[in-house]
Amino acid sequence: MKYTSEYRENRTVIQIAQAISQMTTHPWNIMEICGGQTYAIAYYRLQEILPSQITLLHGPGCPVCVTPEPTIDLAVDLALRPATILATFGDMMRVPGSREDLLHAKARGADVRLLYSPLDAVQLAEENKDKEVIFFAIGFETTLPVHLTALREALRRGLTNFSLLTSFFRVSPAVESILQDPRSVVDAFLTAGHVCAITGNAAYRKLSEQYQTPMAVTGFEPADLLYGIYCCIDMLERGTYNVVNAYKRAVPEEGNPKARALMDEMLEPCPCDWRGIGEIPDSGLRLREKYAPYDAEKRFVETWHATSPGTAHNRDAARHISATSSKTIIGHQKQTCIAGDIMRGYKQPAQCPCFGTTCTPDHPVGAPMVSQEGSCATFYLIDN
């Protein structure tokens, strides 16, 4: 298949790996940010063909993994409202909140629908005008234009029973948070090509310059990733830093201006909690006030609070409940989980005492085990 098979050819992969080995003279730690990259690294055993001086570290992963418990709690509570349909993608169904996940809420009678596209949720709203249809929209910048396109279509159709519950993340502030960490051991980054295809590379060039850290924009095939590693090692060994676009077939320097314009029009930056990491300033995106009638959190917060006294009625309050109840829910497992250390690059998944024992994809404790693109789930599934 064009643009796929040629980036998996053994000869190409071996040639790049040999070139990396020939130039590497010092130990280096390189972090990939995206869970799709982590999966490819594990699946193709790329760490095993690299020289021993190079260690690959596994970053935040995917928006499914880092969506915090209070947001899941809010989704569950909204799904249990009468005359409500909550729709989302299948990988959100088993993400644990502080009490339960959406799959258990569905088993208790909540009308939770699994969809392939946000536009299907718009059609649901068209066909069920006697019900509120809430689409639980999550994503890094890659998928946000699709969610916003669905909202624009709902506006075009004049649907007043459609809203979004959002869990939107910006990747570059998370990278900066790792760079600012005095404990950080990361020497270079592989940035996510699909994110940069939307955002462009400007934010990463600024970070590379400010923190004097090499970065390479990479894709998801083994040759793509190895070439990105090659670019990083080349800069590290020469003592230089820059952002190298190693994925030019998919990532223009300026990204997608139309998608960015849509995001700028409808969204604004906000602080955001990342499960396993904590709050990162300006790392989230929320609907602007103009679109508040279509923001499920704002739209239903007063009704939810009035009909559910004693229940957290927004994410700030829910965050407190989650923090104080987590020890009761999972006890010692939560205390011994090192998800935050893994996602910041201090530790590897296998170093967690919960990994593969009390924490598995069927019963995740830490954020990286929540989704298949989380580093812990990736290595667990491939090794088993």
Buried (B, 14 or more C-beta within 10 A) or exposed (E): EEEEEEBBEEEBBEEBBEBBBEBBEEEBBBBBBBBBBBBBBBEBEBEEBBBEBBBBBBBBBBBBBBBBBBBBBBBBBBBBBEEBBBBBBEBBBBBBBBBBBBBBBBEEEBBBBBBEBBBBBBBBBBEBEEBBBBBBBBBBBBBBBBBBBBBBBBBEEEBEBBBBBBBBBBBBBBBBBBBEEEEBEBBBBBBBBBBBBBBBBBBBBEBBEEBEBBBBBBBBBBBBBBBBBBBBBBBBEEEEBBBBBBBEEBBEEEBBEEBBEBBEEBBBBEEBBBBBBEEBEBBBBBBEEEBEEBBBBBBBBEEBBEEEEEEBBBBEEBBEBBEEEBEEBBEEBBEBBBBBBBBBBBBBBEEBEBBBEBBBBEEBBBBBBBBBBBBBBBBBBEEE
